[in-house]
């Protein structure tokens, strides 16, 4: 018989389990801890803020819904229309609803398809969580492209690799994307974009 998350929470409390023991209990049961969900607030540790600001490449931290919670000045300059103003900070809404995204993101259709597949893989363990459900329903209603890609059900891991941008001020930019899970905050992930020299820049450096 399946045991509910609430029942496991009551058991953990009765047994006075420590944090690590409680986490292990929920991991064994393949359930999400209600306390963990409740503690995923807007608070971001100051050390995390300092680390992101110290990175010399575009860097940002995404939460479970792929909403940017922290970013540095390099990311703010790169992501025109997403991190440089007062717009919505959700990456999916930016890609599928913001008019600037198709011109900024190189190879837009292919990247948009992969973003949806990668998001599905990323949230597969909590795809029934209300914030995820609401986001998918909203995007499916407002974007025919998102709805089509979501129903393709292509399964891909969120991967790194090259990312190209047609920046309105800085021209064509190439980056290698890497991502990191953050210790103690399973709801957050750090994304860093490392600059890759273009062909012209590489040739100039050899002169």
ABEGO torsion letter per residue (X at the ends): XBBBAAAAAAAAAAAGBBAAAAAAAAAAAGBBBAAAAAABBABBBAAAAAAAAABABBBBBBBAAGBBABBBAAAAAABBGAAABABBABAAAAAAABAAAAAABBGAAAAAAAAAAAAAAAAAAAAABAAAAAAAAAAAAABAAAAAAAAAGBBBBBBBEBBBBBBAAAEBBBBBBBBBBBBGBAABBBBBBBBBBBAAAAAAAAX
